[in-house]
Amino acid sequence: MAKTYRLEEKVGIGTDRNIDDRTGWTVHGSNLSYDQAVAKMKELINAGSNPIDIRSLRDDGGVEIYSYPSEEDKLHLDGS
């Protein structure tokens, strides 16, 4: 099954590394392919979002069970 991603941005001050915490997060896309997730993250950053407040979660099953991406699954943004 294809890996998909969900992008969320923390509303307010600071970030929260508790994956189960859904309060204070704005969803900017779910069921995104790798390329879609990278493009959306670049769009958010270019619009002024602080990268530290954006988290990408990986979904392997098409249901709302997410995990933090492993090293090989992380989104990689180039300099553009």
N, C-alpha and C positions, 0 to 999 in steps of 0.2 A: 504494500500500500504506500502511496506517495506521502512524503512528509509535507505537512502544511504548517503555517506559522500564524500566530496571532500577535498583533502589535498593540500595546497599551502604553498610555502615558500617565504618569502620576500627576494628579491635580493637587496643587498646594506645594508646600516646602518639603524638599527632601525626597528620598526614595525609600521603598520598602521591599526588602528581599524575601518577604513572606509570600510565597506563591499562592497560598490559600486566601490571602487578603484581596478581596475584589472591591473594597470600598475605596473611593478616592481615585479610581483608575478610569480613564476614558479609553474606550476601545476604538482603535483607528483601522482595524481590519482583522478579519479572521478567515480561516481557510485559504490563506494566501500561499501561493507557490513561493519558492525561494526568491526568484527574480522579482515577483510582485512585492514581497516583503522588503527587499533591498531598496526598490524604487520608492516605496511608501516611506521608509525610514529616511531616505535622502530628502524626500519632499518635506517631511516634518522638520528636519534639521534646517533645511534652507528657508523654511517659513519662520524660523526663530525658536523652535523647541530646543531645550537643553538635552543633549544626547543622554546624560546620566538619568534623566527622568523617563526615558523610553525603555520598555523591556520587550524583548521578543520571547515568545513561548512557542514550544514545538508541540505539535499534535500529530501522533502517528495513526490515530484510529478514526478520525472523522467525528468523534464525540468530544464533548467539552471536558476532556481530561488533558491537562497540559503539564509540561515539564520544561525546565530550563534546557536549552540546547546543549548538547555535548560539544566538545572542542571542534569536532568535524562538522557539526550541524550549525554552528554559529553563523550569523550573517556577517559577511565581510564587505565593508564599504571601502571602495578605493578612494583616491584623492579627489575624484570629480564630484 
